[in-house]
Amino acid sequence: MHRRTDKARLARVLSGVRIVHIGDEEAKAASAMLINAGLHGHKYAIDAAVAEAALRQRRPVVMLTSDIDDMTKLCGDRVPLVAV
């Protein structure tokens, strides 16, 4: 951690982060999402895994992403997206 990091602010942000497991079933679901979205290749594999995990979460859920276009293709309107 950088010495100028605001530790209280970091703790607040991290308190809202959830670590989720991506196993075989989740990977298969992410692969199906890629096919349905017309995307393929390793470039989109992580996006699909993140999208699949977001869809499994209890509501309310929001996804922060720098790639609104691809995440919209993967999630549709099922997960609110916020550009960062």
Secondary structure, 3 states (H helix, E strand, C coil): CCCCCCHHHHHHHHHCCCCCCCCHHHHHHHHHHHHHHCCCCHHHHHHHHHHHHHHHCCCCCCEEECCHHHHHHHHCCCCCEEEC
